Amino acid sequence: MAKFRLALYIVIIFSSTVPAQYLWTYEEYAKMCAPTIECNVTNKYRTIDGSCNNLRIPWLGATNTPHLRILDAYYDGDYQFRKQADGSPLPNAREIQIKLFLDKQSRFLENDNNVLFMQWGQFIAHDVTLLAPFTSTDEGCCDQQNQNPVPIECQAVIPVPENDPVYSKQGQTCINFNRAATSAAQGCPLKPTTYILSTTHFIDGSLIYGMDDKTAANLRSFEAGRLRSEFNSDHMEFCPQLNRGDSLKCSTSKNSSVCYFTGDPRGNQNLVTVLFQNAFLRFHNVVASHLSRLNQHWCDETLYQEARRFVIAVIQYITYTQYLPILLGTEFNVINNQPIYNDRVDPSTSLEFASGAFRTLHQEIPSTLNLKDDRQVLLTDWMNKPELLPISDNFDGFLYGFVNQNTRAEQPSFNPHISSYLFQQLTPTLKGQDLLTADIQRGRDTGVPPYNKMRLVCGIPEAESFDDLGDLIADEDVEKLKELYSCVDDIDFIVGALLEKQIEGAKVGPTAKCIISNSFYRYKAGDRFFYDVLGQPGSFTPDQIQTLKSITFGNVICATSGLQSLPEDIFIAPNRFTEQYSCEHFPLDLKAWKEN
């Protein structure tokens, strides 16, 4: 098993510099794989692919560069799933779901926050996380098990336990799982085994604008700074449709008559995701129109870049001042009155974050989605099928529903539908997916360290026995962990993190909070173009920063929908006592962008 690196607690408590033990990885990557990049140091705008953000290491944080590892990979050898302390395989991921989590699903509790809050987390996740899949087969891996040899990406499918309360009744014996492509599979044989991120590592709206220059160009209209869009028969604006014959196939929506072209291949994944994609397309175009009226001499390129720059800044500001304080607690003080950019801070997405800590937020996803007038749909019925969104007034109807619908309270389980019926197929035989099982398996796939090691790196004492877990995990769950794992050191990170008691005032337990906090510190401190950084060619003026600090997601909703009133706290589900404010309360004032 790979030896985990010491001194990483320095990173977790927000050291301002990259630890020395990572420098060999940078040097090795630069020697073997890194592209040669020349930077224009006076450029006011971000590159689409994230390159040249860090002028010392131009590829740092760019598209198609490696994930960070907080600890070395935990594998049996270089790539095989780690074994337990007694040499046996790790427990079946679906068996863990059945014994630990499924019976907790019925304890449905509502959160004070609404579906918009839940979705903001996925929106940001899609901005900074995207593992590249192997591409040698387009077929499901369960169908590849009779091949000799079984393709490498299909060697981690999950057998359905005989006692499975859902799948065994419908005759399903295998849960599909495709391993992610390693950096070596993409031509960059880094050790320890690591993975390439297919999007940028920055919070920079790449899911809206694309992750490479070609995609970004295809998303633009090249007129008045606007993004390409289409209008339905009700004159409502939406992302452009992909033609099925186009080389840009929407492979995830083969059974849908609607398939939007977005900056992210997951843009059509579910109805909430696709609503956000369309809302931010509209928001960019609204901003571009405002800027065009203020500065009629600006060309298309300037309008596009300035609108993009504004939208990214809004996303960053909402994330750090309105989303993260709810998620991590008000003492989370990453954002403050002083910018903290440091070119020695690594902004890269860590695998412990992408394949572990941030996935615990899947517990917030509700089973149903509400529309206006008490209409309701099952989330899982419309996976990769965004057909409902452009019908009639459904865009506004769903948005109204998401504002007013409480999301699922944080609890150690996922909702029953994503725990068994995700991406369900009815023909030729009934097959379902389980998101929590897949999340456990993905942590093993990417070599995420076990829970006990993540406790240590976060300054929490390692448990010497199962009973030592009682400081953070309920006794009844500790007893079940004893039945599943051979040793306390074997527990999967996401399993332990989900079972931890929440920190008061936060939505997650201490180890998840530690890794999430570390990641968002580095996303800010390692970003030269972060909205409040001063003294850079792309820095905003004090008046512009003041304008940005008046923006909430309510401003975005009012600018892009027909909703007339909203609660002041846009991520809090309103009740009958909540005061509603007209959209006049959420103006979009861009006077600070007018050139003299």
matplotlib code that plots the C-alpha trace (Angstrom):
import matplotlib.pyplot as plt

x = [0.0, 1.3, 2.8, 0.8, 2.7, 3.3, 3.1, -0.1, -1.9, -0.2, -2.3, -5.5, -5.0, -4.6, -0.9, -0.3, 2.3, 2.5, 4.1, 7.6, 6.7, 4.5, 7.2, 8.6, 5.2, 5.1, 8.6, 7.8, 4.5, 6.3, 9.0, 6.8, 3.4, 2.8, 2.1, 4.3, 2.4, 3.2, 1.3, 0.3, 0.9, -1.1, -4.3, -7.3, -9.4, -9.2, -8.3, -11.1, -9.0, -7.6, -4.1, -1.9, -3.8, -0.6, 2.2, 4.9, 3.4, 1.1, -0.6, -1.5, -5.3, -5.9, -8.2, -6.7, -4.2, -3.9, -6.0, -4.2, -3.8, -3.8, -2.5, -0.8, -3.1, -4.4, -4.3, -3.2, -0.1, -0.5, -4.1, -6.0, -8.6, -7.0, -7.5, -8.6, -6.1, -6.7, -6.1, -9.7, -11.5, -13.3, -17.0, -19.3, -20.3, -24.0, -23.9, -22.7, -25.6, -28.1, -26.7, -25.9, -28.0, -31.1, -33.1, -32.5, -34.1, -37.6, -36.7, -37.5, -36.7, -37.0, -34.3, -34.7, -33.0, -34.6, -33.8, -31.8, -29.4, -28.9, -28.4, -25.9, -23.6, -24.0, -23.6, -20.2, -19.2, -19.8, -17.5, -14.5, -14.9, -15.1, -13.3, -12.5, -14.0, -12.2, -13.4, -12.7, -16.3, -19.7, -21.6, -22.4, -19.8, -22.2, -22.6, -18.9, -18.3, -18.2, -15.4, -11.9, -10.2, -12.7, -11.9, -9.9, -12.6, -15.2, -13.3, -15.1, -18.7, -20.7, -22.4, -25.9, -26.1, -28.5, -30.4, -30.8, -34.3, -34.7, -32.6, -32.9, -36.6, -36.4, -33.7, -30.8, -27.5, -25.0, -24.7, -22.8, -19.6, -17.0, -13.6, -12.2, -9.3, -6.0, -3.5, -1.4, -4.3, -4.3, -0.6, 0.8, 2.1, 2.2, 3.0, 1.2, -1.7, -3.7, -6.4, -6.8, -9.5, -11.5, -12.6, -10.6, -9.8, -11.1, -14.6, -14.8, -18.1, -16.5, -19.8, -21.4, -18.6, -16.9, -13.6, -11.7, -11.5, -13.4, -16.4, -16.3, -16.4, -19.3, -21.3, -21.0, -23.2, -20.4, -23.0, -23.1, -21.2, -24.1, -24.1, -25.9, -29.5, -32.9, -36.4, -39.4, -42.9, -43.6, -40.6, -38.6, -34.9, -33.0, -29.6, -29.2, -30.3, -27.8, -28.6, -28.4, -26.4, -23.9, -20.4, -21.2, -23.6, -25.5, -24.8, -26.5, -29.9, -30.4, -34.0, -34.9, -36.4, -34.6, -30.8, -29.2, -25.7, -23.9, -20.3, -20.5, -21.2, -23.5, -25.6, -28.7, -28.3, -31.4, -34.1, -32.5, -29.1, -30.5, -32.6, -29.4, -27.6, -30.4, -30.7, -27.0, -27.1, -29.9, -28.0, -24.9, -27.1, -28.9, -25.6, -24.2, -27.2, -26.8, -23.2, -23.9, -26.3, -23.8, -20.8, -22.1, -18.6, -17.6, -17.1, -18.5, -15.3, -15.2, -18.9, -18.5, -15.4, -16.8, -20.2, -18.3, -16.1, -19.1, -21.0, -18.0, -17.5, -21.2, -20.9, -17.8, -19.4, -22.6, -20.6, -18.4, -20.8, -24.2, -23.6, -20.5, -21.5, -24.7, -22.8, -19.8, -21.0, -20.6, -17.1, -15.9, -13.9, -12.3, -13.6, -12.8, -12.2, -8.7, -7.8, -5.6, -4.1, -0.8, 0.8, 2.2, -1.2, -2.3, -5.9, -6.2, -9.2, -8.2, -9.4, -10.3, -12.8, -14.1, -14.4, -15.2, -16.1, -18.2, -20.2, -21.6, -23.9, -25.9, -27.8, -29.6, -31.2, -35.0, -37.0, -39.4, -39.3, -42.1, -43.6, -46.0, -49.7, -48.8, -47.5, -44.7, -42.5, -40.0, -36.4, -35.4, -38.1, -36.4, -32.7, -31.0, -34.5, -34.9, -38.1, -40.3, -38.4, -39.3, -43.0, -45.4, -44.4, -42.4, -39.2, -40.8, -43.0, -39.9, -38.1, -41.0, -41.1, -37.4, -37.5, -40.4, -39.5, -37.6, -34.7, -33.9, -32.3, -28.7, -28.9, -26.8, -28.6, -29.7, -33.3, -34.8, -35.0, -31.4, -30.5, -31.9, -33.6, -31.1, -30.7, -33.1, -33.6, -36.7, -35.6, -34.4, -34.4, -35.0, -31.7, -31.1, -28.3, -27.5, -25.7, -24.4, -23.0, -21.3, -19.9, -18.3, -16.9, -15.6, -13.6, -11.9, -11.5, -9.5, -7.5, -9.0, -7.5, -9.7, -11.7, -9.3, -6.4, -8.7, -9.5, -5.8, -5.0, -7.8, -6.4, -8.8, -7.1, -7.0, -9.3, -7.3, -10.4, -14.0, -15.2, -13.0, -15.3, -18.0, -16.7, -18.2, -20.4, -23.6, -23.0, -25.6, -23.6, -20.3, -21.7, -22.7, -19.3, -17.8, -19.9, -18.8, -15.1, -12.3, -10.6, -11.3, -8.6, -10.6, -13.6, -14.2, -13.9, -17.4, -18.9, -17.3, -18.0, -21.7, -22.1, -20.4, -22.5, -22.9, -21.0, -23.4, -24.3, -23.0, -24.4, -21.5, -19.4, -15.8, -13.8, -16.0, -15.9, -12.1, -11.6, -14.3, -13.0, -9.4, -10.6, -12.5, -9.7, -7.4, -9.9, -9.9, -6.3, -4.8, -6.9, -5.3, -8.6, -10.7, -13.2, -11.7, -8.0, -6.4, -3.4, -3.9, -4.7, -8.1, -8.9, -12.3, -12.5, -13.6, -17.0, -17.4, -16.6, -19.1, -21.7, -20.8, -21.3, -24.9, -25.7, -27.6, -29.0, -32.3, -30.9, -30.1, -33.6, -35.3, -33.2, -33.9, -37.4, -41.0, -41.1, -42.2, -41.3, -38.8, -37.7, -34.7, -32.7, -32.9, -31.4, -33.9, -37.2, -39.9, -42.9, -46.1, -44.5, -41.6, -41.8, -41.7, -39.8, -40.7, -38.0, -37.4, -35.6, -33.1, -32.0, -29.1, -27.2, -24.0, -23.3, -19.9, -19.0, -19.7, -16.5, -16.1]
y = [0.0, 3.4, 5.3, 8.4, 11.6, 13.4, 17.1, 17.4, 18.8, 22.0, 22.0, 21.3, 24.3, 26.4, 26.9, 29.7, 27.7, 24.4, 21.8, 20.8, 17.2, 18.0, 19.7, 16.4, 15.7, 19.1, 18.5, 15.0, 16.2, 19.1, 16.9, 14.1, 15.5, 19.2, 21.3, 24.2, 27.3, 30.9, 33.5, 37.1, 38.5, 41.6, 39.7, 41.0, 37.9, 34.3, 31.7, 29.2, 26.2, 27.8, 28.0, 31.1, 31.8, 30.9, 32.7, 30.7, 27.3, 28.1, 24.7, 24.7, 24.5, 24.1, 21.7, 18.2, 18.4, 16.1, 16.1, 16.9, 14.1, 15.2, 11.7, 9.1, 6.7, 3.7, 0.7, -2.9, -2.3, 0.6, 0.4, -2.5, -1.8, -1.8, -4.9, -5.0, -5.4, -9.1, -9.5, -9.9, -7.8, -4.7, -5.3, -5.2, -1.5, -2.4, -4.6, -1.5, 0.5, -2.3, -2.8, 0.8, 3.2, 1.8, 1.5, 5.2, 6.4, 6.2, 8.8, 11.7, 15.0, 18.4, 20.9, 24.7, 25.2, 24.8, 22.8, 25.8, 25.4, 21.7, 22.4, 25.2, 22.5, 20.3, 23.4, 24.2, 20.5, 20.4, 23.5, 21.9, 18.1, 15.8, 12.5, 11.2, 7.8, 5.0, 5.1, 1.6, 0.5, 2.2, -0.7, -1.2, -3.0, -5.6, -6.7, -7.1, -9.7, -12.7, -11.2, -12.7, -10.7, -8.3, -4.7, -3.0, -0.3, -3.0, -5.0, -3.3, -3.9, -4.5, -7.9, -7.6, -9.4, -12.3, -10.5, -7.3, -6.0, -4.2, -5.7, -9.4, -9.2, -7.9, -10.3, -7.9, -9.5, -6.7, -3.0, -1.2, 0.6, 2.0, 2.8, 6.2, 6.6, 7.1, 9.7, 6.8, 5.7, 9.3, 9.2, 10.6, 7.7, 9.5, 7.7, 7.3, 6.6, 9.7, 11.1, 13.9, 16.5, 17.2, 20.6, 23.5, 23.4, 27.0, 28.2, 29.9, 29.0, 26.3, 24.4, 27.4, 28.6, 25.3, 23.8, 24.2, 26.9, 24.9, 24.3, 27.9, 29.1, 26.8, 28.1, 31.8, 33.7, 36.2, 38.9, 41.5, 39.3, 36.8, 33.1, 31.0, 30.3, 29.3, 30.5, 28.2, 28.9, 30.9, 33.1, 31.7, 31.5, 28.2, 26.7, 25.6, 22.1, 19.5, 17.8, 14.1, 13.9, 16.4, 15.2, 16.7, 13.9, 14.1, 10.5, 10.9, 11.8, 9.2, 8.7, 12.4, 14.6, 17.6, 17.7, 21.0, 22.0, 23.4, 23.8, 20.6, 17.1, 16.6, 19.6, 17.4, 15.1, 16.1, 18.8, 21.0, 20.8, 21.8, 24.6, 26.1, 25.7, 27.6, 30.2, 31.1, 31.2, 33.7, 35.6, 36.0, 37.3, 39.7, 41.0, 41.3, 43.4, 45.7, 46.2, 46.8, 49.6, 51.2, 50.9, 51.0, 51.2, 47.8, 45.0, 41.5, 40.1, 42.8, 42.3, 38.5, 38.7, 41.4, 39.5, 36.3, 38.0, 39.4, 36.1, 34.2, 36.9, 36.6, 32.8, 33.2, 35.8, 33.8, 30.6, 32.2, 34.6, 32.9, 29.1, 28.1, 29.8, 27.7, 24.5, 24.9, 27.3, 31.0, 30.6, 29.5, 32.6, 31.9, 35.1, 38.3, 42.0, 41.3, 39.3, 36.3, 35.4, 33.6, 32.0, 29.2, 27.9, 24.9, 25.4, 21.9, 19.8, 17.0, 13.5, 13.4, 16.3, 15.1, 11.4, 11.7, 14.8, 16.7, 13.6, 13.4, 16.3, 13.8, 13.1, 16.4, 15.4, 15.0, 12.2, 14.6, 18.0, 20.5, 22.9, 25.7, 24.7, 21.6, 19.7, 17.2, 14.9, 12.1, 13.2, 9.8, 9.7, 12.5, 11.7, 12.8, 13.7, 17.5, 17.5, 18.9, 22.2, 24.1, 23.1, 25.9, 27.8, 24.9, 26.9, 29.4, 26.6, 24.5, 27.6, 28.6, 25.0, 25.0, 28.3, 27.0, 23.3, 22.2, 19.9, 16.7, 17.2, 16.0, 12.5, 9.3, 8.0, 9.0, 9.2, 5.8, 6.6, 7.5, 4.6, 2.0, 3.5, 6.0, 5.9, 3.0, 1.0, -1.0, -2.9, -5.5, -6.2, -4.0, -2.4, 0.3, 2.2, 3.2, 6.5, 5.8, 2.4, 4.1, 6.8, 4.2, 2.4, 5.6, 6.3, 2.9, 3.4, 6.6, 5.4, 7.7, 7.0, 5.3, 7.3, 6.8, 8.4, 11.3, 11.9, 12.1, 14.5, 16.7, 16.9, 14.3, 11.4, 8.2, 5.6, 2.6, 0.5, 0.6, 1.7, 4.9, 6.0, 6.8, 10.4, 11.2, 8.2, 6.8, 3.6, 1.6, 2.5, 1.6, -1.9, -2.3, -1.1, -3.9, -6.4, -5.0, -4.3, -6.4, -3.4, 0.2, 1.2, -0.3, 2.0, 3.9, 7.6, 8.5, 5.9, 7.4, 10.9, 10.3, 8.7, 11.5, 13.7, 17.2, 20.1, 22.5, 25.2, 23.2, 20.6, 18.1, 16.4, 17.4, 15.4, 16.4, 20.0, 19.9, 18.7, 20.9, 23.9, 23.2, 22.9, 26.2, 28.0, 26.8, 27.6, 31.2, 31.7, 30.1, 32.0, 35.1, 36.2, 35.8, 38.6, 40.5, 40.2, 43.6, 44.7, 42.3, 43.2, 41.6, 43.2, 44.9, 48.5, 49.2, 50.4, 47.2, 45.1, 47.0, 46.2, 42.5, 42.4, 43.5, 40.4, 37.3, 34.4, 36.3, 38.9, 36.1, 34.6, 37.9, 38.7, 35.4, 34.3, 35.6, 35.2, 38.5, 38.1, 36.1, 35.7, 37.8, 34.7, 32.9, 29.6, 29.3, 27.6, 30.2, 29.6, 31.5, 34.1, 34.8, 38.2, 38.2, 41.0, 42.1, 41.8, 45.5, 44.5, 42.5, 45.0, 44.4, 47.7, 47.7, 51.4, 50.8, 49.1, 52.2, 53.6, 57.3]
z = [0.0, -0.8, 2.1, 2.9, 3.0, 6.3, 6.9, 4.8, 7.8, 6.8, 3.6, 5.4, 7.7, 4.7, 4.2, 1.7, -0.3, -2.2, 0.1, -1.1, -1.3, -4.3, -6.3, -7.7, -9.1, -10.8, -12.2, -13.4, -15.0, -16.6, -18.0, -19.3, -20.1, -19.6, -22.7, -23.6, -23.0, -23.7, -21.8, -22.4, -19.0, -19.8, -20.8, -18.9, -19.5, -18.4, -21.1, -21.7, -20.7, -17.5, -18.7, -17.8, -14.6, -12.8, -14.6, -12.8, -13.8, -16.8, -16.9, -13.2, -12.9, -16.7, -18.5, -18.9, -16.1, -13.1, -9.9, -6.7, -4.1, -0.5, 0.4, -1.8, -3.6, -1.7, -4.0, -3.9, -6.1, -8.6, -9.6, -8.1, -5.4, -2.0, 0.2, 3.8, 6.6, 6.7, 3.0, 2.0, -0.6, 0.6, 1.3, -1.7, -2.1, -2.5, 0.6, 2.5, 1.1, 2.2, 5.7, 6.7, 4.7, 3.0, 6.2, 7.0, 3.8, 5.2, 7.8, 5.5, 7.0, 5.3, 5.3, 5.9, 2.5, -0.9, -4.0, -5.4, -2.5, -3.2, -6.9, -6.4, -4.9, -8.1, -10.3, -8.7, -8.7, -12.4, -12.7, -11.0, -11.3, -14.3, -14.6, -18.0, -18.8, -20.7, -24.3, -25.6, -25.2, -25.5, -24.0, -20.4, -18.4, -17.0, -20.6, -21.0, -18.3, -20.7, -22.7, -22.3, -21.1, -19.6, -20.6, -17.9, -17.4, -16.8, -14.1, -11.2, -11.8, -8.6, -8.1, -6.7, -3.3, -3.0, -0.2, -2.2, -1.3, -4.7, -7.4, -6.5, -6.9, -10.4, -11.5, -11.7, -10.8, -11.8, -11.2, -13.9, -13.1, -15.5, -14.1, -14.8, -17.2, -15.4, -16.5, -17.9, -20.1, -21.5, -22.2, -19.0, -16.7, -13.3, -10.1, -7.8, -10.1, -10.7, -12.9, -15.4, -14.8, -18.0, -17.0, -15.5, -11.8, -11.2, -10.4, -13.8, -15.4, -17.7, -17.6, -19.3, -21.6, -22.5, -21.5, -24.7, -27.4, -30.0, -27.8, -26.6, -30.2, -31.0, -28.1, -29.2, -31.6, -32.4, -32.4, -29.6, -27.2, -26.9, -26.5, -29.1, -28.2, -29.6, -28.9, -28.6, -29.8, -26.6, -27.3, -24.4, -24.8, -24.3, -25.0, -28.7, -29.7, -30.8, -34.1, -33.8, -37.0, -35.7, -34.6, -31.2, -30.2, -27.0, -26.0, -22.6, -24.1, -26.9, -25.8, -25.6, -28.2, -26.5, -26.2, -25.3, -26.3, -23.2, -22.1, -20.0, -21.3, -18.3, -19.1, -19.8, -16.8, -14.8, -14.8, -12.2, -13.9, -17.2, -15.7, -14.3, -17.6, -19.4, -16.7, -16.9, -20.7, -20.4, -17.7, -19.9, -22.7, -20.5, -19.1, -22.7, -23.7, -20.7, -21.5, -25.2, -24.3, -21.9, -24.3, -27.8, -29.2, -27.8, -30.3, -30.0, -28.5, -25.7, -24.9, -24.7, -22.5, -20.2, -19.8, -19.2, -16.7, -14.9, -14.8, -13.4, -10.7, -9.7, -9.5, -7.2, -5.0, -4.5, -3.8, -1.1, 0.6, 0.3, -0.3, 1.7, 4.9, 5.0, 4.0, 6.2, 9.0, 9.4, 10.9, 7.5, 6.7, 3.4, 1.9, 3.7, 3.0, 1.7, -1.4, -0.7, -4.1, -3.9, -7.0, -4.8, -3.8, -5.9, -7.1, -8.4, -7.5, -5.1, -5.6, -1.9, -2.6, -6.0, -5.2, -1.5, 0.5, -1.9, -2.9, 0.6, -0.5, -2.7, 0.6, 0.0, -3.4, -3.1, -4.8, -6.4, -8.1, -7.6, -10.1, -9.6, -9.0, -6.9, -9.9, -9.2, -11.1, -10.0, -10.5, -11.7, -14.4, -16.3, -16.1, -19.3, -20.6, -20.4, -22.6, -19.8, -19.4, -22.6, -22.6, -21.9, -18.7, -17.2, -16.9, -14.6, -13.1, -12.1, -10.9, -8.7, -7.4, -6.6, -4.7, -2.6, -2.2, 0.9, -0.1, 1.8, 5.2, 5.5, 6.9, 6.4, 3.4, -0.1, -1.3, -2.2, -5.9, -6.5, -4.3, -6.6, -9.7, -11.1, -14.9, -14.9, -18.1, -18.8, -21.9, -22.7, -19.0, -16.0, -14.7, -12.2, -10.8, -7.2, -6.7, -3.2, -4.3, -7.2, -5.0, -2.7, -5.7, -7.3, -4.2, -4.5, -8.2, -7.7, -4.7, -2.2, 1.3, 3.9, 6.4, 9.3, 7.3, 6.4, 10.0, 10.8, 8.0, 9.3, 12.8, 14.2, 16.1, 14.2, 15.6, 17.0, 17.2, 15.9, 19.4, 19.0, 16.2, 18.8, 19.1, 15.7, 14.6, 16.3, 18.3, 16.2, 13.0, 14.6, 15.3, 11.7, 10.5, 12.7, 10.7, 7.3, 7.6, 9.0, 10.6, 11.5, 8.9, 6.1, 6.2, 3.0, 3.3, 2.0, 4.3, 7.4, 6.3, 5.7, 9.1, 11.0, 13.2, 11.6, 13.0, 14.7, 12.2, 9.2, 6.8, 7.0, 9.6, 10.5, 7.9, 5.0, 6.2, 6.4, 2.8, 1.4, 3.2, 2.0, -1.6, -1.6, 0.1, -2.7, -5.5, -4.2, -3.1, -6.2, -8.7, -10.1, -11.7, -8.6, -8.5, -5.5, -6.5, -6.9, -8.9, -11.9, -15.5, -15.0, -11.6, -11.2, -10.1, -6.5, -7.8, -9.9, -6.8, -4.8, -7.5, -7.4, -3.7, -4.1, -6.2, -5.1, -7.0, -6.8, -9.2, -11.7, -11.3, -11.8, -14.9, -16.6, -15.7, -15.4, -11.6, -10.0, -6.4, -4.3, -0.7, 0.5, 1.3, -2.0, -0.7, 2.3, 1.6, 2.5, 4.7, 5.0, 7.3, 4.9, 3.3, -0.5, -2.4, -5.9, -8.5, -8.2, -5.0, -7.2, -9.8, -12.3, -12.2, -14.4, -14.5, -13.0, -16.3, -18.4, -20.0, -20.0]

ax = plt.figure().add_subplot(projection="3d")
ax.plot(x, y, z, "-o")
ax.set_aspect("equal")
plt.show()
